[in-house]
Amino acid sequence: MRKFVRTALAPVVALVVGLALTSCTDSSQDKENKAKQKGYDHLVAQQPAGRMEYSPTREAINQWVETWGKRGKLSYVYIQNAKGEYGYFVMKGLPVPRCKMLTPTEKVEHSDGGVAVLAQPGMDGTYTTGSTCNAYYGFDATTGAYMEFTVGTNQSFFLFDKPMTMPEYASAKQLGPTSVKDVKK
């Protein structure tokens, strides 16, 4: 029995000794990471993060929640093309990027071999790469018609919760079924 225990323990001891020896030799990357951490620790000690008494960022986020968290809220989407011309849509709620999903798009699997991130199908049963984040959709304010638009090269959009009266917006061309006059209260 003792011989069996010694035979069984020998590989375990060799493994522990081997791991201990390999952990003593840092790779170049380990050395650079330690240097970076040491520099960061020094900077934090010399210049600790300040503490705010008030957060304008939190206030802005709360105001965004208050503005857009109301059922029936309309959005006014003004689109500027490469020529500098403006058009607009009036939509129910916010335009939604097509890459937004209601369910997780990935699942993390753990196994003895490591970790794998697996794509998950969307609500329509298909997979997406998230490459449609420059395409937006929503619904017309009065007809409920589905609308989709893309922004990117030479095209920008500006989102407001009220119609704009500045000259470039006031003369914008109506692009959807609903006009600003249709929803004025």
Disulfide bonds with the S-S distance in Angstrom:
Cys99-Cys133 1.94
